[in-house]
Amino acid sequence: MEAAINRYRLLALVVGVMLLLVVFVGMPIRYIGGNGTPSAIISPIHGALYIVYLAIAYDLWRKAGWPLKQMAVMVSAGLVPFLAFFIERKIVREAREVAAVRA
């Protein structure tokens, strides 16, 4: 289960950083600066990584045996700026608690 936790942690942080780049770099340059190129590059990368994140989150959720509400929390982490960093810490802590109980 530790491997699933580490994969989740890495993808959560990467997706969180990419979302910040989309919202605070790509969008202002597009709508204030009139240049859509950065947004056109960053947004699809974030989208693709978010899909991978969802698969990794599902894997951890399934292995931990959590209720559906926990999966909804994990999904929201890639949609709201800064939330990924808080959710990642919470999920990793709880997943390690589950792993310790099972060990």
C-alpha positions in Angstrom: 0.0 0.0 0.0 3.0 2.3 0.6 3.7 2.3 -3.2 0.1 3.5 -3.9 0.5 6.2 -1.2 3.7 7.4 -2.8 2.2 7.4 -6.3 -0.8 9.4 -5.0 1.4 11.8 -3.2 3.5 12.6 -6.2 0.6 13.0 -8.6 -1.4 15.1 -6.1 1.5 17.6 -5.8 2.2 17.7 -9.5 -1.5 18.2 -10.4 -1.7 20.9 -7.7 1.3 22.8 -9.1 0.0 22.5 -12.6 -3.4 23.9 -11.6 -1.7 26.8 -10.0 0.2 27.4 -13.2 -3.0 27.3 -15.2 -4.9 29.7 -12.9 -2.2 32.1 -11.9 0.1 32.1 -15.0 -1.8 30.8 -18.1 -5.2 32.5 -17.5 -3.8 36.0 -16.6 -1.5 36.0 -19.7 -4.4 34.9 -21.8 -7.1 37.3 -20.6 -5.0 40.3 -19.5 -2.0 39.9 -21.8 -3.9 38.7 -24.8 -1.6 35.8 -25.4 -3.2 32.4 -25.3 -0.1 30.3 -26.0 0.9 29.6 -22.3 -2.6 28.6 -21.4 -2.9 26.4 -24.5 0.3 24.5 -23.4 -0.3 24.3 -19.7 -4.0 23.5 -19.6 -3.9 20.2 -21.7 -0.9 19.0 -19.6 -2.8 19.7 -16.4 -5.8 17.9 -17.9 -3.8 14.8 -18.9 -2.1 14.7 -15.5 -5.4 15.1 -13.7 -6.8 12.0 -15.5 -3.7 10.0 -14.4 -4.2 11.5 -10.9 -7.8 10.2 -10.9 -6.6 6.7 -11.7 -4.0 6.8 -9.0 -6.5 8.2 -6.5 -8.9 5.4 -7.3 -6.3 2.8 -6.8 -5.4 4.2 -3.3 -9.1 4.6 -2.4 -9.9 1.0 -3.4 -6.9 -0.4 -1.5 -7.7 1.6 1.6 -11.4 0.6 1.5 -12.7 4.1 2.2 -16.3 5.3 1.6 -17.3 7.1 -1.6 -17.2 10.4 0.2 -13.4 10.1 0.6 -13.1 9.6 -3.2 -15.1 12.7 -3.8 -12.7 14.6 -1.6 -9.7 13.2 -3.5 -11.3 14.2 -6.8 -11.9 17.8 -5.7 -8.2 18.2 -5.0 -7.4 18.7 -8.6 -10.1 21.2 -9.3 -9.6 23.9 -6.7 -6.4 25.9 -6.5 -4.3 25.2 -3.3 -6.7 22.4 -2.2 -4.5 19.7 -3.5 -1.8 20.4 -1.0 -4.2 20.2 2.0 -6.0 17.1 0.7 -2.8 15.4 -0.1 -1.5 15.7 3.5 -4.9 14.5 4.9 -5.2 11.5 2.5 -1.6 10.4 3.0 -1.9 10.6 6.8 -5.1 8.6 6.8 -3.8 6.0 4.3 -0.7 5.4 6.4 -3.0 4.9 9.4 -5.0 2.3 7.5 -1.8 0.6 6.4 -0.5 0.5 10.0 -3.7 -1.0 11.3 -3.5 -3.7 8.6 0.1 -4.5 9.2 
